């Protein structure tokens, strides 16, 4: 640092990393309006406009705030505008400035003559405290502002939308504080604008003592009599307050195997908790007879509730837990997580903590301050449990009008059916042959070792292919390559797979460098496969050693089957799979290890080109409809139109037929692959660059790039051919665009699932929604017809009678038969071998469907039978 530096007000600027550079040392003073200040608003740091004007929150950040306070009639003059850090770090990255500070301190740790640097927040803290003096109300905007005001380590995502009274050492009494996200978050993604605006409005209601919230009366039942009283009170109050939520707290995170600690029932103002097990895992709150009587009360009020029973994710986690412990399925009226999906579809979080702070005036950060798995006492856990149920009721009451306003109420019973399907798939699970898993691990390790040897032959013996730093040094320093993209997290040049692919395709590298980069990619690929497989080698109550040496829990259930979780996706309505593993993300090569029980077989069924058929029908694309209805191959016919009749003379082309992919790896086969990949991206209105990236990124099962030689001009030629061949598709895109501009939303034509796209969106996303949603609804109706017969509300129908008793296809959890997974346009069933042919035929008939109204084509499918997942 050159020369002496005067500190900015009370800040210790001389010890701050930001003072070392004139581009970052531009402190912006607090804006105060004297005695008229009503509320202090603390932001993380200034933006560039603030620095240019020497005034806080006068640029883009300030515009976001101004919009929020205008909506509630609060003038700027009633605010004291403060930055937690008075200067703007490079690129607005405070975390980066902290890293720089730490790195500097490490370098000078042994230099006793030099003072260690302070983080920008610590250096500015005395100035911040001085600027907060005299305030009784504060709004902290952003993670850094929140932590400097509150002094605790929770994230802003856990704290936003909450309010509390603090007693800081610098204040003479209590200070009311509210928290929200930083305006930059709103600028980056518009879906957070209503969140920010609601948080600001809620903060002022809190300051004025006008929150629409009453803390519930809570009873922790220590006897059967208290439990009976609690249920009696809820029954009586149900005449005027019919919504009652329940919530379970368990010992572990797996619903199928965790012991039940407590369960709560609540309406808007009263919550009762029945404890079953202490957090010590040993102590019981009552004697066995009393616990059994309480269990019967719980069972009766869940199986035949005298009110409208709801819960948050109660149709999955809580349901599975209740089925495990009480051997009943709760009769659920509604699940707030489904209502949230149908009320907004805006991509915001669906966690109860978020919804409680966003949709209600609940002021407390009860999910952040004492999460259930960190409860320090039974009382803390029980109060947490009680609040969960009470907040759920308030969230339900806030969401239901929104669902009705959006015209999505008709989807509630359908969503319940699909949620139940997901819960049953999780409960039944999938058998895994651990010996095959181990063989696959051994094979992957051999392949990884082979690639590792290639890597080491090019680099030093101590090179670590997992080290981002070492990779970056080779690529960008030693070889002098230009980065193709940068990390969103660190801002450093990326060494990820997308970057490496781009280098292979575009950089014209010498053979040695290409070999090294491809070896890195393949090493990572095999390592990822090992990471996927290792959890499938042991049970959830056992540990395995990860590749890094750390111990982790296995993913196999205590019954020897893996139980992937399934949740509902908000936009398309598809299933999403998750913990303990993602069944929808299992590589084809790994599916060989998924096998049926003895005496059983698998039946699987995939729709034939579902999305292309659906688009053809939506757009009324005459040529495509003709191809599908005549049984021809869409991609082969498109090839002929783009390249001419000479495609049939290409090396490897099928002979005597217009069907088939041609000989593998032949010119015909590869040209068809490029055409197919281009069409898939084109039909969703993707731009040339996006299509080119998708096509050139295509790989074979060994990770070899299939079409790195394809140019943007090649893609342009194919796209021009597609536009000429199927002009109705671009016309349909235009219709979708105009429809969205007119209505502000897009809905699929089968179920009317609506989406508003509140954030930054593109034509590609607008076009994608009705196809993804409608295609899934087609498959969903096929599965529901098998499980419950035809329904009047179905928008599609099978072309032939399905002709099977739905009772044969219900889940049998003891014998492990039924639908075990559903992935996009396919399903997998485990069935008794002696019923396999009957069920296979019925599945094929049910999946072969057409619209009930004005059908233009048939959606075909073929069912297969096999003894492992890979065979079907």
N, C-alpha and C positions, 0 to 999 in steps of 0.2 A: 504494500500500500504506500503510495507516494504522499509524503507530508502528513500533517496532523489533520484530524477530522473532527469537526464539532459535532457533538451528539445532537440528534433531533429530539427536542424537548427532553423527556426523561429517559429516552431509549439509550441503550449502550451500543451505539452504532459502530464504535471503533472495534468491537469484537464480533461484528456480524459479517458473514461471508458476502452479503449483498452490497456492503460498502466498498468492496474491493474493485468494483466495476462501475464506471459512470453510467452505464446503460441500465444498471439495476439499482443504483443508489439515487432514487428520485422520490423521497418520502412525501406522501400526501397527508396534509393535516386533517384532523377531524373537523367535520362541519357541525357547528353548534349554533343554536338560535337562542342562547341564553336561557332565561327562566321559562321560556315557552316549551323547552324540550319536554316531551311527554315520555318518549320511548327511545332507548338506545338501540340502534341496529348495528350489529357487529358483523362485518364481512371478512372473508379470509385475507384478501389483499386487493390492491387497486388493479384496474385494467389500464390499457394504454391511454384511453381517453381521459381517465381520471388524472393520470400523470401529466398529460398535455395541459389540462385545465387547473391542476393543482387543487382538485376538489373531489371528494370521494363519491362514488356511485352516481356519476353524471354521464357515464357511457352506456354500453349495452347492459352491464350488470344493473345499473340504475334504472334503465328502462323497464326491466323485468319487475323490479321492486315497485316502481311508480305505477305500473299497471295494476299490481295487487292492492296497493293502498288506495288508488283511485276507486276501485270497486267497492270499497267499504267507507269511502268518504273521509279518509285521513290525509291531511295535507303534509307535504314534505317538511314544512316548517315546524311540525310537531315532533320531528325525529332528530336525534343526535346521531350522525352517521360516522361510523368508526371502522377502521380496518385493524384486524388483529395484528397484521404485519403492515407497516406503513409503506413499504416499498414493494415493487413488483418483481418477483424472481424471474429469471430467464424462462421464456415461454410459459409464464404463469405456473411454473412447476415448483411448489414449495417442498414437496418430497425430495425433488432433485437437489434443492438447496440444502436440505438436511443431510443428504448423502455427501454432498461436497464438504459440509462442515465436519462430518464424522471422519471423512478421508483425510482432511487437513489435520485434524486432531491426532489421528493415528500416526501421521508422518512426523509430527512435532511432539509426540508424547514424552520423549526423553530430553527435550530442549527446555531446561528449567528457566532460561532467560526469556522465554516467549509465552505469553498468556494463551491458553487454549481458546478457540473460537466458541461463541455461543450460537445456537440455532437461531434463525431469524425470529422465531416465536419467543424464545427466551430473552433475546436482546431487546425486543419490543415490549416485553411484558410490563416493565415499570411505566412506560408511556401509556399502554393500554389501561392499566389500573387507574392512572391519573385521569384519563378521559372518561372512565366509567363512574367517577365520583359523582354522587348526588342523584344517580339514577335509581328509580324504584322498579322500572320495567325494562327488560332487555330481550331482544330477539337475536339469537346467534344463527347466522346463515353460513352453513358449510362446516366441514369436519374440523378444520383448524380453529375456526372461531368458536365452535362448540366446546372443544377441548380446552381452549384458553379461558373461556368463561366458567366452564363447569369443573374443569380439573380432573376429569375421569376419562378412562380409556375406551369407552364405548364408541362405536362408529356412528356417523351421522345417520346412516340408514336405520340403525336401531333406535335412534333418539328423535328423529324428525317427527313433527306433529304432536310432540308431547310438551307438557308444561309442568313447571315445578317452582317452589319457593326455595331459594338458596340463602345461606347466611355466610357470605364471603367475609374474609377478614378485613377487607377494605371498606365494607359497608357498615353503617351504624345499626341497621336492622335487616329484616328480610327483604330480598329482592326477587320479584317474580320474573322468571326466565322461560322463554319458549324457544324451540329449535326448529329449523327447517333446512332444506338443502340449499346449496349455493346457487345463485342465479345462473352461473355458467352451466350447470346441469340442465337447466331449462333451455338454454340456448343450444346446447348440444343435442337435446332430444325433446321435442315439443310435447311429448306425452306427460312430461313432468310439470307442465305449466299449471294444470288444475290442482296438482298436489301442492305446489308452492303457494298458489293463491289461497287454497283452503287453510294451509298452515298459518299464513299471515292473518287471515280472518279469525281463525281459532285463537291465535295469540291475543288479539285485541279483546275477544270475548272473555278470555281468561283474565286479562288485566282489569277488565271492568266487572269481574265477578258474575258473568252471564253465561257461563258454560251450561249447555243443556245436558248435564250429567249428574246423576245421584249415585254415590257409592252404594253398592248393594249391601244389604244386611246378610251376614255370613254366619252359618252355624256349622261347626265341625261335629259330626255325630259321634258321640262316644258310647252310645248305647242303642239298642234296637228301638227303644221308645223315642229317642230323638230322631231316628231315621223315619219312624212312622209319622211323627209330628211334621217333619219336613215334607214328606210326600203328601200328607193331608193338606198342608198349607198350599202347596203348589196346585193340588187338585181344586181347591176352593177358589184360588185366584185365577185359575184357568178359564173361569166363566167370563172374566173381563180381560184377561191377559193369556190368550191360548197358546202362545209360543213358548216352549220350554226346550232349552238346549242341554245336551249332556256332553261330558268330556272325560276322557280317561288319562291317567298318568301311570306310566309303567316303569319298570326297573331298567329296561334296556330299550334299544331303538327298534327291535324287530317285533312287530305286533304278534306274529305267530308263536313266539317263544318267550316273550318277556312276561315277568310276573307283574300282576296288577297291584299298584300301590294305593290308588284311590280313584274314586269316580265322583263327579259332581253333576248336579241338576240345578238349573236356574231359570228364572224369568228375568224381567228387566231390573227388578229391585231386590230380589231375594235369591240367595244361592246356598245350597246345602252340599256338604261333602261327606261321603262315607269312606273312611280309611280302611284299608285291608292289610297293608304291610308298611312298616316303618322304612325310612331311607337307609337304616342300618342293615336291611335285608333279613332280619331275624325277628324282631319284635312285632307282635300282633297287637292291635289296639283293643281287642275284645277277646273273650273266650271263644272257642270253636263253635259252640252252639249259637252264640249271638251273631258271629260272622256268617254262619249258614243261614240264619233268619234274615240278615241284611242282604245276603246274596239272593234269596228268594224275592225280597222286595224289589231289588234292582231288576231281576229277571222279569218280574211281572210288569214293571213300569216301562221296560224296554220292548217287550214282546207285544204287549197290548196297552200302549200308552193312552191315558185319559186326556191327552192334550196333543197338540201338533209338535211332534218330536223333531228336533233339528240338531245339527252339530257342524263343526268345521272339519272337513275331511272325514266326517263321521261315517261316510259310506265306504271308506277304505280302512284306514288305520284303526279307528275305534271299533268299527264293525268286526274286523278280523280279530281284534283283541277280545271282544265280547263273545264271538263264536268260539274262540279258544277256551275261555274261562267259564262261560255260562251255557255253551252248547245251544245258543239261540241266535237268530238274526234279528237285530233291532228293526222295528217298523218305523222307518224314517220318513218324515213328511218332506223334509228338504235338507239339502246340504249347502251351507253358505259358500263353500268353495266353488260349487257348480253355479250358484247364483252370481257369484263374482265373474265367472267366465262369460255368463250370458248378459251381464249388465254393462260390460264395457268392451271387452276384447281389445284393450288398448296396450297390452304388454306390460302393465304395471304388476308388481309383486302380488301374490295371492295369499301370503302369510297372514295369519290372524293378527299378529302384532302390527303389520302395516295397515290392514283394513280397519282395525280398531282405532288407530290414530288418524286415519284418512277419512273414514266414513262416519265416525262418531266423535263425540266430544269427550271421550275418555282421555283424561289428561296425563295419565301415568304411563311411564315406560316399563310396564310390569314384565314385558317379555325380555327387556334388556337388562334390567336390574337384578332379576332373580330367575333365570331360566330354569325349567323343571329339573334338568339333569345336573344343575349346580346348586340345588337347594341345600342350605346349611342346616335345616331343621325340618321336622315333620310339619310344624305350623307354617313355615314359609312355603312349603310345597302345597299344603292344603289351601292356603289363601290364593296362591297362584292358580291352582286348579279351579277354585270358585270363580275367580275373575275371568278365566277363559270362557266358562259357560255363559256368564252374564254378558260379557262383551259380544259373544256370538249372537245372542238374541238381538242386541242393538244393531249389529252389523246386518243381520237378516232383515230387520225392519227398515234399514236404509237401502238395502239392495233390491228388495222385491219391487218397489215402485219403479226403479230404474229398468228392471227386466221387462215390466209391463210397458213402460214408455217406449222401449226399443222394439216392442212387438215380438219378444222372444219367449213369452210365457209358455207357448205350446211346446217348447223344447225341453222344459223342465222334466216331465215324465220320461222323455226319451233319454235325456242325460242320466237320469237315475238308473235306467235299464243298462246303459253302457257302463256307467260307473260300477254297477253290480257285476257286470261281465268282467271288468278289470280286476275287481276284488277276488272273484272266483278263480281267475287265471293265476293270480298271485298265490292264492291258498293252495291250489292243486299242485303247482310247481312243475318242474321238468327234471326227469332223471338224467344224471350225467355219469358216463363211464369214466371213472377217475384214471383207470389204466390207459385209456386212449388219450386223456388229457395229458398224462405224464409223457406219453410217446410224442405228442405234439410239442410239448415243452422241450424235450430232448432234440427233436428235429429243428426247432427254432433256434436253440442254442448252438447247434452245429452250424447252421446257416449264418448266425450272428458271428460266430468265431471265424468263419471263412471271410466274411466281410471285414472283420476286425484285423485279420492278417493283411488284407489288401491295404487298409488304412495305415497300419503301422509301417508297411513297406514304403509308404510315401512320406511319412512324417517321422518324428522322433519316437523312440521307444516309450517315452513317458506321456505321449499324447493321449488325452482322454476325449473320446468322441462325444461324451455327454456334456462336455464343458463348452458353454456358449462363448466364454472368453477366448479359449484356445481356437475355436472354430473361427471367430471373428478376426483373430490375429492372422490366421492363415489366409482367409479370403480377402480381407480388406487392407491388411498391412503388408503381408509377405507377397501376395499376388497382385495387390493393387486394384482389385475389382471394385466397381461401383455398386453400392447397395441398391437392391431393387425395391426394398420396402424397409420400414422402420417399426420397431416395437411400439405398440400403443401404451405399454406400461412404462418402459424405461426411456423410450425415445432413441435408443441405440439401434444401429443397423441390425436388421433381422437375419438370423441364420436358420430360420424355420424352413419347413419343407417347401412352402410356396416360393420362398426366395431361391432355394436350391434348384427347384424345377425351372424357374425363370432363367437362371444362369445356364442350365443345360440346354434350354431351347433357344435362347436369344444371344448368348455371349460369344458364340464361336470359339469355345475353349479348346486348348490342345488336349490330346488324348489323355495325358497323365492327369490333368486337372479334372476332366470329365469322369475318368475312372474313380478318382478319389471322391468326388461329390456323389456319384451314384452309389459308391460303397457306403458312404455316410448315410444316405437315404435308406439303403437296404438294411444297414445295421440298426437304424432306428426302427424300421418297420418290424423286424424280427424281435427287437427288444420290446416294442409295444405289444406284440402278440404274446410274449412271455408274461408281461404285466397283466394282460387280460386273462391268461390261463391260470396263473398261480393261485388266485383266490378260489378257483374251482377245484383245488386239490384237497381242501379240508373244510370242516364244518365251521359254523359261525361261532361255536364255543371253543375253537382251536385257533392256533396262530400259525402263520407261515412266514417264511423269510422272503421279503421283497428283494429285488435285485440290488437295492442300495444297502441291504443288510438289516433294515429295520423290520420289526415284527408287526404283522397286521392280521386282522380277523379274516377268517375264511368266508366263503359265500354259500356253502352248502348247508341246507337246513338239517335239523336233527333227524329228519326222516330220510336223509340221504338224497333228497331232491333239492334243486336250486329253486328259489321262489322270487323271481324278478318282480319288482313293483310296477304298477301301471297307473298312470294318471291321465286326466283328460286335457288335451291341448286346447287353449282358448280360441285360437283363430280358426283352425280347420275342423276341430272336433275329433281329430284322430287321437289314438292312444300314444302316450309317451312312456317309455320304460325307463326304470331307474333302479336304485338300490334294492337288494344287495348287488345286482348287476343289471346291465341293460341288455335285454333279450333282443332288442331290435338292432343292436349294433354288433351282433356276433358275425364274424367273418364266415363266409361260406365254407372255408376249409375246416373251421372249428366245429361246424354243425355235425360232423361225423361222430362227435362224442356225445351228442344228445340222443338218447335211445329210449324206447318204451320199456315198461316192466315186462317180465316173462309172461307169455300168453297174450300180449298186446302188440299192436302195430300202430304206426303213425299213418294218418290220412292228412294230406296237405292239398291246398288248392290255391292257385294264383289266377287272378283275372288276366285276360289277354289284352295288352296294350290299353289298359283302362283309361288313362288320361288322354291319350290320342283319340280314342273313340268318343270320350266325353266332350272334348273340344270340337270334334267334327260335328257332333249333334248340336251343341250350343251355338256354333257359328253357322250351322246349316251348310257345311262345306260339301258341295255336291260330289266332287271327285273323290274325296276321302270316304264319304258315305258309300259311294259306289264300290270302291276297293274293298272296304270292310264287308259289305253285303254280298260281294261275289266271292269272298274267301281268298282274295289275293294278298300279297305281302306289301304293306304300305311302303316300306323302305326300299324294296326292290323297284317298285313302280316309280318312286320318287327319283331313284338313281337314273332310270331310263329317261325321265323327263329332263333332268339336269344335264346328263352327260351324253344322251342320245342312245340309240339302239345298240351301239357298239359295246355297251356294258356287258351284253350277253356273250361277247367274244373275249372278254377279259380272262386272264389266267385264273383258273379255279372257279369259274362261274358254273352254276348248276346247269345240267343238260337235260333237255326234254321237259322242262318245267320252269315256271316263273316263280316258284317257291323255293325256300331254302336260303341259307347264309353263304353257300359256297364252301370250297375247301378252306380249312383253317389256315390263317396267315397268308392266303393267296391275295392277289390284287383285288379280286372281286370282294372277298371277305373284308379286307381293310377299307376299301372304298365305301362299302355298305356301312361299316362301323362309323366312319366319318359322317356320312349322310345321316345316320340314325342319331348320333350325338348332336349334330347341328340342328336337326329337326326338333329334338327334345327341348333345346334351349330356345330356339326360334319361336316355338308355339306359345311360349310364355313372354313374348315380346322383348327378349333380351337383345342388347345392342351387339354390334359386330365384335367389339373388344371382349365382352363377356362370353360370347359364344366361342371365340377363338381360345380364350383362356380355359374354358371348360373342355373343349375338344383336345387341345394340346396337353391337358393335364391327365387325360385318360390313361390308365395303366392296366397291364395284365396282372394276373394273380401273383406274379413274382416281382411286381413293382417296376417293370420295364415300361417306359413311356411308349404308347402305341403310335401316336401321330405327332411326334415332335417336328416333323418336316412340313406340316400343314401351315400355310401362310394366311394372313388376314384376307388376302385376295381370293384364296381358295374358298374361305368361309363366305366372302361377299358373293361369289358366284353361286354357291349352293343356296344362300339366302334369297338371292334374286330369283333363282329357279323356284323356290318354295313360294315366294310372293306371287309368282306367275301361275304356278300350279294350283294354289289354294288361296285365291284372293279374298275369300270370305273370312279367313282368319284375321288378317290385318283390319278388315272392316269390323269384325267383332271387337277387336281391341279398341277401336274408335268408339264403338257403342258403349263399352265398359267405361271408358274415360268420360264420355258425356254423361252416362248414368251416375257416376260418382260425383261429378261436378254439380249435377242437378240435385241429387238426393243427399250427398254427403256420406254415403255408405254404399256397400256392395253386399248382396246376399246371393247365396247359391239358389238354383231354381228347383231343387228337390225339397229341401227342408226349410229354406229361407233363413239360414244361419247368417246373421248380419255382422259386418265389420266396418268400423268407421275410419280406421287408419289415422289416428290422431297425431302421430309423429311424422317425421320426414319419410315420404314414401315415393314409389316410382310406379310407372305403368306396369312394369313387370310384377310388382306385388299386387296391384289391383287385379290383374288378369289371373294371377296364381290362386287367389282365394276361392272363387267360385268353382274352380276345377278341383283343387285339393279337397275342399269341403264336400262338394257334390259327389266326387268319386268315392270318398270314404262313406258317405251316406248310402251309396249303392251297396257297398260291401256290408255295412252294418245291417241293412235290411235283410240281406241274404242270411247273415248269421242269426238275427233275431227270428227270422221265419223258421229256421231249423229248431230253435230253442223254445218258441212259443206259438208257432203257427202263423198264418197270415193275419195281418192287422189292417183295419180299415184305413188307418192313417198313412200306410205305406205309400210312397210315391212311385215305387217300382213293383214289378211282379216277375215271378219266374215264368219262363216261356213254356215250361211243362209243370204239371203238378209235382211238388216235392215228394209227396207220398211217403212220409215216414212219421212215426209217432214221436213227438218232441220229447216224450219221457225217456226215450232211448239215448238222447243226447245231453241230458242233464248231467251236471258234475257229480261224480261219486268220489268223495274225498278219501274214503278208506281204500277203494279199489283203484284209485288214480286214473279214472277215465273222464273224458270230457275235453272241452276246448282248453288248450294249454298255452297258446300264445297267438297274438294277432299282430301282424306287421304290415302296415300300409294297405296293400291290396291282396294280402294273402292271410291264410289262417292255418293252424296246425292243431290236429286233434289226436288224442291218444284213445284208442278204442280196443275192445276185445277182438281178438283175431277172428272169432266165429261170426262177428257182426260187421266186419270190415268192409266187405263188398257192398252190403246194403247201405252202409253209411257213406261210403265213397260215392256211390251212384247218387244218393240224395244230396250230398254236398255239391257235386257237379251240377245237378239240376237247379239247386237253390242259387248258386253263384252265376248261372246263366240267366240273365235278366233283361228286361226292357222297361221303359217308362210306361206308366199306366195311361198317360195322356199324350197323344200324337207321337208315338215312338218312330224313330227314323232308322234305328239299327238295333241289333242284339249285342249285349255285352257278354261275351263268351268266356268260359273258364274250363279248365281241365283238372280234375281231382286225381291224385296219385296215392299209391300205397307203398310204404317202405318200412324198413327196420332201423332207420336212423333219419335224423332231420335232413341230412344232405340228399337223401334219396327222394324226397318229396318236394 
